[in-house]
């Protein structure tokens, strides 16, 4: 096992959990969440700097014109919720911490 998640594995998990998505819906699910996650990753330093160590109000964040205009959506075509945004942000922070740790170890 090389640690990569394949669409077949994800699809199997979605079917087990009762979330039966067709191939097009599945691709939309991956791409819409990925767009938001990529945005958070690309703007990680800016977001961390702006939050100044305080927790982020995801309701306010998602209402910012710069974010609202991008129209980030979930797999159902609904706007990203504050709860989903918070969850994705935790994953981005975890990934960035691991990435920074790897960079330190490589030096």
PyMOL commands that set and color helices and strands:
alter all, ss='L'
color gray80, all
select helices_A, chain A and resi 7-16+23-42+44-51+58-63+65-68+82-106
alter helices_A, ss='H'
color red, helices_A
deselect
rebuild
show_as cartoon
